[in-house]
Amino acid sequence: MSRIDDLIKQHAPDGVEYKALGELLDYEQPTKYLVATKDYDDSFPTPVLTAGQTFLLGYTAETEGLYPASKNSPVVIFDDFTTAFKWVDFEFKAKSSAMKMLTPKIGVDLRYVWYAMQAIRYLPAEHSRQWIGTYSAFRIPLPSVEVQREIVRMLDAFTELEAELEAELEARRAQYAHYRDSLLSFTERERVRWATVSEIGSLYGGLTGKSKGDFTDGNAPFITYRNVFSNLATNVAPAAYVKIGPGERQTEVAFGDVLFTASSESREEVGMASAVTAEPAVPTYLNSFCFGFRPNSTDELNPEFAKHLFRARIMRDQIVKTANGVTRINISKAPFRRMVVPLPDAEVQERIADVLDRFEALVNDLSSGLPAEIEARRAQYAHYRDRLLSFEEAA
């Protein structure tokens, strides 16, 4: 930090100017760069990107209308609904019109702004476009160019180390997914009972009739979209709250439910499942952009088994086929209810769940191994990033 401290004393002894992101970045709609077909293949030359968690959706044969990003002219792609963003320095096609392409105004270091955006603590409370009305107004410190470059140099070194660890972890996750899909393929159909979703349970919707104000000073916890998307087993510990009035008719989440994301910008990310493997301690509700499946019996469908099953290829292939849409991909409930679910004996479900739990823990357990090392590295990175970006504002 001594190098930074010296530069601050030299260039910003009285603090630095803060500016809104909208003053530093130009934005462009991705309309000209949208991919025309969903025919992806790894042999095709052009990557198709989303600003969401998946990032690389696949490769298209389309070679015209590419966004001309490069090492010398990078871009930040920004998801206008979730505020997720990615750094891109190669040509690509875009998947969704819900993105913004962010580029620097003259004299602005985009890499520095990208790092500063990572330090912004903001989670959208509702499903609405964020850049113009909200996110572009967030202010970041803007020290001298010399200080910006030194901060970028230091944080780049951190991210390179983390990228190496993440590449190894991704390889392990691919191994887990292959093993899971193989174990849950049930190619010999006579070994298990098969039933449709509607035969073994019922669907219910998330919160209804809620406005933006209902998510301020709420009195009841609800399961967020991100919670469902990111977790095999739903985290039922209260974290986000909504106002629920006396006698209001909303469905409570229960042990054994399987929750699904109802909408996404891509087929690859729609209908992601999360099983409720613990009873919520208090009445808990579900985000309106998700829906729930409630089995008739947890003896028939073990939630520990379900959390792996509905993310396995045997069910993901069916789930994707129930979705439709162009700009926004949505699950259609009628075909979803007709999906067939493999139901081995309870003892077999328990054994499969135990095996996959142990395998998944080796890959993703944050208390040990490679995930723990990455988590420690990320915490260290976030600590130094925030320190580096903590400037006193000039009068």
VMD Tcl script that draws the C-alpha trace (Angstrom):
set ca {
  {0.00 0.00 0.00}
  {3.01 2.31 0.42}
  {3.15 3.04 -3.30}
  {-0.54 4.04 -3.27}
  {-0.06 6.09 -0.10}
  {2.81 7.97 -1.71}
  {0.77 8.66 -4.83}
  {-2.21 9.87 -2.79}
  {0.02 12.25 -0.82}
  {1.41 13.54 -4.09}
  {-1.76 13.77 -6.18}
  {-4.68 13.91 -3.74}
  {-3.59 15.31 -0.36}
  {-6.97 16.98 0.13}
  {-9.18 14.13 -1.09}
  {-10.46 13.19 -4.54}
  {-13.44 14.08 -6.66}
  {-16.40 11.70 -6.79}
  {-18.40 11.29 -10.00}
  {-21.54 9.41 -11.03}
  {-21.04 6.38 -13.27}
  {-23.23 8.06 -15.87}
  {-20.68 10.87 -16.10}
  {-17.87 8.41 -16.76}
  {-19.47 5.80 -19.00}
  {-21.44 5.80 -22.21}
  {-23.99 3.07 -22.76}
  {-25.32 1.38 -25.88}
  {-28.25 -0.95 -26.40}
  {-27.19 -4.36 -27.82}
  {-29.83 -4.31 -30.57}
  {-27.29 -4.36 -33.42}
  {-25.39 -7.24 -31.87}
  {-28.16 -9.67 -30.92}
  {-27.76 -13.25 -32.07}
  {-30.47 -14.26 -34.56}
  {-30.60 -18.02 -33.91}
  {-30.28 -20.37 -30.98}
  {-28.29 -22.89 -33.00}
  {-25.16 -23.06 -30.86}
  {-22.24 -25.40 -31.38}
  {-18.70 -25.40 -29.97}
  {-17.35 -25.70 -33.51}
  {-18.79 -22.29 -34.47}
  {-16.50 -19.23 -34.26}
  {-18.51 -16.54 -32.46}
  {-19.18 -16.52 -28.71}
  {-22.68 -15.57 -27.50}
  {-22.60 -13.76 -24.16}
  {-24.91 -12.78 -21.34}
  {-24.02 -10.56 -18.39}
  {-25.50 -13.16 -16.03}
  {-23.82 -16.00 -14.20}
  {-23.52 -18.26 -17.24}
  {-21.69 -15.54 -19.25}
  {-20.78 -17.73 -22.25}
  {-23.99 -19.28 -23.58}
  {-22.38 -20.99 -26.57}
  {-21.02 -20.32 -30.03}
  {-22.89 -19.23 -33.14}
  {-22.07 -19.47 -36.84}
  {-23.00 -15.81 -37.28}
  {-20.00 -13.65 -38.21}
  {-21.66 -10.30 -38.92}
  {-23.03 -7.73 -36.49}
  {-20.46 -8.63 -33.84}
  {-19.65 -6.26 -31.02}
  {-16.05 -5.21 -31.81}
  {-14.50 -5.56 -28.36}
  {-10.76 -6.20 -28.19}
  {-7.81 -6.01 -25.80}
  {-7.33 -2.40 -26.86}
  {-11.04 -1.58 -26.86}
  {-12.79 -3.57 -24.12}
  {-16.39 -3.23 -22.97}
  {-18.34 -3.96 -19.79}
  {-21.63 -5.75 -20.43}
  {-24.25 -4.92 -17.82}
  {-27.45 -6.85 -17.04}
  {-30.09 -4.14 -16.78}
  {-32.27 -6.20 -14.42}
  {-29.84 -7.93 -12.06}
  {-26.95 -5.36 -12.31}
  {-24.49 -8.22 -12.90}
  {-21.64 -7.17 -15.19}
  {-18.74 -8.75 -17.05}
  {-15.48 -7.53 -18.59}
  {-15.16 -8.45 -22.29}
  {-12.15 -7.92 -24.54}
  {-13.05 -10.07 -27.58}
  {-15.66 -9.93 -30.35}
  {-19.04 -11.45 -29.53}
  {-22.78 -11.57 -30.17}
  {-25.22 -10.63 -27.41}
  {-28.10 -12.81 -26.27}
  {-30.42 -10.33 -24.61}
  {-31.71 -6.83 -25.27}
  {-31.79 -6.42 -21.47}
  {-28.06 -5.64 -21.50}
  {-26.20 -2.38 -21.68}
  {-22.77 -2.10 -23.33}
  {-20.71 0.25 -21.16}
  {-17.69 2.08 -22.61}
  {-15.52 4.86 -21.16}
  {-15.89 8.51 -21.98}
  {-12.73 10.30 -23.13}
  {-10.01 10.25 -20.48}
  {-11.65 7.54 -18.31}
  {-9.87 4.29 -17.43}
  {-12.53 1.60 -17.94}
  {-10.59 -1.01 -15.97}
  {-10.50 1.28 -12.94}
  {-14.25 1.99 -13.18}
  {-14.93 -1.76 -13.50}
  {-13.10 -2.39 -10.24}
  {-14.87 0.53 -8.56}
  {-18.27 -0.88 -9.65}
  {-17.41 -4.11 -7.82}
  {-17.27 -2.14 -4.57}
  {-20.86 -0.87 -4.98}
  {-23.22 -2.65 -2.56}
  {-26.58 -2.75 -4.28}
  {-29.14 -5.51 -4.83}
  {-32.29 -4.68 -6.84}
  {-35.46 -5.22 -4.84}
  {-37.68 -5.65 -7.88}
  {-37.49 -6.79 -11.48}
  {-37.02 -3.50 -13.35}
  {-34.39 -1.85 -15.51}
  {-31.62 -0.40 -13.39}
  {-28.96 1.49 -15.36}
  {-30.67 4.74 -16.36}
  {-32.81 5.34 -13.30}
  {-30.61 3.99 -10.51}
  {-27.22 2.45 -11.17}
  {-25.72 5.19 -13.35}
  {-26.26 7.65 -10.48}
  {-23.94 5.78 -8.11}
  {-20.81 7.83 -7.44}
  {-17.25 6.49 -7.31}
  {-13.96 8.17 -6.36}
  {-11.89 9.42 -9.28}
  {-8.27 9.95 -8.24}
  {-5.51 10.98 -10.62}
  {-4.64 8.77 -13.60}
  {-1.42 7.71 -11.86}
  {-3.32 6.46 -8.82}
  {-5.94 4.73 -10.98}
  {-3.25 2.85 -12.91}
  {-1.51 1.68 -9.74}
  {-4.80 0.44 -8.27}
  {-5.56 -1.42 -11.50}
  {-2.07 -2.99 -11.51}
  {-2.49 -4.28 -7.95}
  {-6.02 -5.60 -8.42}
  {-5.14 -7.25 -11.73}
  {-2.49 -9.26 -9.89}
  {-5.13 -10.45 -7.41}
  {-7.63 -11.41 -10.12}
  {-5.05 -13.41 -12.09}
  {-4.34 -15.59 -9.07}
  {-8.04 -16.08 -8.41}
  {-8.69 -16.93 -12.07}
  {-6.21 -19.81 -11.90}
  {-7.95 -21.26 -8.84}
  {-11.39 -20.79 -10.39}
  {-10.33 -22.63 -13.56}
  {-9.34 -25.63 -11.46}
  {-12.60 -25.44 -9.49}
  {-14.62 -25.25 -12.70}
  {-12.96 -28.44 -13.89}
  {-14.00 -30.16 -10.66}
  {-17.58 -28.89 -11.01}
  {-17.73 -30.28 -14.53}
  {-16.58 -33.62 -13.11}
  {-19.33 -33.52 -10.47}
  {-21.97 -32.64 -13.07}
  {-20.86 -35.52 -15.29}
  {-21.01 -37.97 -12.38}
  {-24.39 -36.61 -11.23}
  {-25.91 -36.83 -14.70}
  {-24.60 -40.36 -15.14}
  {-25.91 -41.50 -11.76}
  {-29.33 -39.93 -12.39}
  {-29.74 -40.97 -16.03}
  {-32.01 -43.96 -15.21}
  {-31.65 -45.36 -18.72}
  {-33.22 -48.63 -17.58}
  {-36.75 -47.29 -17.11}
  {-38.03 -50.45 -15.42}
  {-35.74 -49.79 -12.41}
  {-37.76 -46.79 -11.31}
  {-41.30 -45.52 -11.31}
  {-41.98 -42.60 -13.64}
  {-44.72 -40.06 -12.95}
  {-45.64 -36.62 -14.22}
  {-45.17 -33.53 -12.09}
  {-48.95 -33.14 -11.79}
  {-49.32 -36.74 -10.59}
  {-46.93 -36.35 -7.67}
  {-47.60 -32.78 -6.56}
  {-48.84 -29.31 -7.38}
  {-47.41 -25.96 -8.45}
  {-47.85 -22.63 -6.72}
  {-46.82 -19.09 -7.58}
  {-44.65 -16.59 -5.77}
  {-45.74 -13.33 -4.15}
  {-48.60 -11.51 -5.83}
  {-49.93 -7.97 -5.65}
  {-46.73 -6.45 -4.29}
  {-45.35 -3.00 -5.10}
  {-41.84 -1.65 -4.68}
  {-42.81 -0.12 -1.34}
  {-43.76 -3.51 0.08}
  {-40.09 -4.52 0.03}
  {-39.10 -1.68 2.37}
  {-39.33 -2.37 6.10}
  {-41.01 -5.72 5.50}
  {-42.27 -7.96 8.30}
  {-41.93 -11.40 6.68}
  {-38.92 -13.11 5.03}
  {-39.05 -14.24 1.42}
  {-36.83 -16.39 -0.77}
  {-35.10 -14.30 -3.43}
  {-34.56 -15.18 -7.07}
  {-30.80 -15.28 -6.47}
  {-31.27 -17.67 -3.54}
  {-33.14 -20.12 -5.77}
  {-30.77 -19.71 -8.70}
  {-27.57 -20.14 -6.71}
  {-28.36 -22.92 -4.22}
  {-29.08 -26.61 -4.59}
  {-30.66 -26.44 -1.13}
  {-32.60 -23.25 -0.44}
  {-31.19 -21.04 2.29}
  {-34.26 -20.56 4.51}
  {-32.53 -18.27 7.00}
  {-34.35 -14.90 6.88}
  {-32.41 -12.45 4.69}
  {-34.88 -10.44 2.58}
  {-38.22 -9.12 3.83}
  {-41.61 -8.14 2.41}
  {-44.74 -6.62 3.95}
  {-47.50 -9.19 4.50}
  {-50.80 -7.86 5.80}
  {-53.22 -9.60 8.20}
  {-55.26 -12.25 6.43}
  {-53.33 -11.80 3.19}
  {-53.46 -14.90 1.01}
  {-49.91 -15.80 -0.01}
  {-48.44 -19.29 -0.22}
  {-45.83 -20.11 2.41}
  {-42.72 -22.08 1.47}
  {-42.59 -25.50 3.17}
  {-40.13 -28.31 3.78}
  {-39.94 -30.58 0.72}
  {-40.88 -27.90 -1.83}
  {-38.76 -27.53 -4.95}
  {-38.46 -23.90 -6.04}
  {-37.80 -22.79 -9.63}
  {-36.80 -19.56 -11.33}
  {-39.69 -18.74 -13.66}
  {-37.95 -16.31 -15.99}
  {-34.50 -15.66 -17.39}
  {-32.73 -14.04 -20.32}
  {-31.59 -17.44 -21.58}
  {-32.91 -20.99 -21.82}
  {-29.74 -22.24 -20.17}
  {-30.57 -20.33 -16.97}
  {-34.36 -20.60 -16.84}
  {-36.08 -23.02 -14.48}
  {-33.12 -23.46 -12.13}
  {-34.19 -25.52 -9.13}
  {-33.55 -25.32 -5.39}
  {-35.02 -27.77 -2.89}
  {-36.25 -26.76 0.57}
  {-34.41 -29.28 2.73}
  {-35.13 -27.58 6.08}
  {-38.36 -26.32 7.58}
  {-38.45 -22.49 7.66}
  {-38.44 -21.24 11.25}
  {-41.09 -18.60 10.51}
  {-43.64 -18.13 7.70}
  {-41.55 -17.53 4.58}
  {-42.67 -16.59 1.07}
  {-41.34 -16.85 -2.47}
  {-40.15 -14.19 -4.91}
  {-42.74 -13.35 -7.57}
  {-40.32 -14.30 -10.37}
  {-40.15 -17.86 -9.06}
  {-42.68 -20.64 -8.53}
  {-42.82 -23.67 -6.30}
  {-43.55 -27.38 -6.71}
  {-45.00 -29.10 -3.65}
  {-44.76 -32.91 -3.71}
  {-47.67 -34.84 -2.26}
  {-45.21 -36.73 -0.04}
  {-41.57 -36.26 0.90}
  {-41.44 -40.05 1.27}
  {-42.17 -40.30 -2.45}
  {-39.75 -37.51 -3.41}
  {-36.96 -36.97 -0.90}
  {-35.95 -33.27 -0.95}
  {-32.27 -34.22 -0.53}
  {-32.61 -36.34 -3.68}
  {-34.71 -33.69 -5.45}
  {-32.08 -30.97 -5.04}
  {-29.71 -32.98 -7.25}
  {-32.35 -34.47 -9.57}
  {-33.85 -31.22 -10.84}
  {-30.41 -29.84 -11.72}
  {-29.38 -33.03 -13.53}
  {-29.49 -33.33 -17.30}
  {-32.41 -35.78 -17.20}
  {-34.66 -33.00 -15.83}
  {-32.89 -29.91 -17.21}
  {-33.50 -31.12 -20.78}
  {-37.21 -31.37 -20.03}
  {-37.39 -28.06 -18.16}
  {-35.79 -26.12 -21.01}
  {-38.38 -27.53 -23.42}
  {-41.19 -26.04 -21.29}
  {-39.80 -22.51 -21.75}
  {-40.63 -20.01 -24.47}
  {-39.98 -16.39 -25.33}
  {-37.55 -14.22 -27.26}
  {-36.25 -11.30 -25.18}
  {-37.24 -12.94 -21.91}
  {-37.54 -16.72 -21.56}
  {-40.42 -17.91 -19.35}
  {-41.51 -21.31 -18.08}
  {-44.90 -22.43 -19.35}
  {-46.73 -24.21 -16.54}
  {-48.88 -26.59 -18.62}
  {-45.97 -28.47 -20.24}
  {-44.04 -28.22 -16.98}
  {-46.78 -30.21 -15.25}
  {-46.46 -32.90 -17.94}
  {-42.75 -33.49 -17.34}
  {-41.93 -37.02 -16.17}
  {-39.96 -37.53 -12.99}
  {-37.99 -40.68 -12.11}
  {-38.88 -42.00 -8.65}
  {-36.63 -44.80 -7.43}
  {-37.33 -46.44 -4.09}
  {-36.89 -44.29 -1.00}
  {-33.74 -46.20 0.00}
  {-32.23 -45.63 -3.45}
  {-33.08 -41.92 -3.34}
  {-31.41 -41.61 0.06}
  {-28.30 -43.46 -1.11}
  {-27.96 -41.38 -4.28}
  {-28.44 -38.16 -2.31}
  {-25.76 -39.20 0.17}
  {-23.25 -40.03 -2.56}
  {-23.88 -36.79 -4.45}
  {-23.83 -34.72 -1.26}
  {-20.36 -36.00 -0.46}
  {-19.15 -35.43 -4.03}
  {-20.67 -31.94 -4.17}
  {-19.11 -31.05 -0.81}
  {-15.67 -31.93 -2.16}
  {-16.26 -29.46 -4.98}
  {-18.15 -26.63 -3.27}
  {-17.67 -26.89 0.50}
  {-16.51 -23.43 1.56}
  {-14.99 -24.81 4.77}
  {-12.26 -26.87 3.15}
  {-10.14 -27.50 0.08}
  {-10.08 -25.43 -3.08}
  {-13.40 -23.60 -2.50}
  {-12.13 -22.46 0.90}
  {-8.91 -21.22 -0.67}
  {-10.85 -19.30 -3.33}
  {-13.18 -17.85 -0.70}
  {-10.20 -16.70 1.36}
  {-8.62 -15.20 -1.74}
  {-11.85 -13.38 -2.61}
  {-12.16 -12.02 0.92}
  {-8.58 -10.81 0.78}
  {-9.17 -9.27 -2.64}
  {-12.38 -7.52 -1.50}
  {-10.60 -6.19 1.59}
  {-7.75 -4.66 -0.41}
  {-10.05 -3.46 -3.18}
  {-12.23 -1.61 -0.71}
  {-9.20 -0.15 1.05}
  {-7.71 0.97 -2.24}
  {-10.98 2.62 -3.23}
  {-11.64 4.35 0.09}
  {-10.82 7.97 -0.64}
  {-11.75 11.04 1.29}
  {-13.96 13.18 -0.89}
  {-12.53 16.54 -1.78}
  {-14.42 19.57 -0.49}
}
mol new
graphics top color blue
foreach p $ca { graphics top sphere $p radius 0.5 }
foreach p [lrange $ca 0 end-1] q [lrange $ca 1 end] { graphics top cylinder $p $q radius 0.2 }
display resetview
